[in-house]
Amino acid sequence: MRQARYPIPVDDATAAERVSYLLAARESDERRPLRAILLGRFLKDSDPTVRFLAVKWVSDEKLTDFRPQIVGVFTDLSGPAPPGL
């Protein structure tokens, strides 16, 4: 895995790298605004596993501000389902 200099995934990050960023962001200080910015990006990610983990994060922490984006995730079901679903 490449080491990033910034807390935001690079444009060519693999799905596995983006999952790592998501998990690290989830464990970061909830008062940091970058956390919400990253979560918004992860909810729009092209990879279904990344989107699933982002939805799980919202659900686990009851982040109601992200409800409109969650509706969007479930409205656009054009991509493949995450493994195991």
Secondary structure, 3 states (H helix, E strand, C coil): CCCCCCCCCCCCCCHHHHHHHHHHHHHCCCCCHHHHHHHHHHHCCCCHHHHHHHHHHHHHCCCHHHHHHHHHHHHCCCCCCCCCC
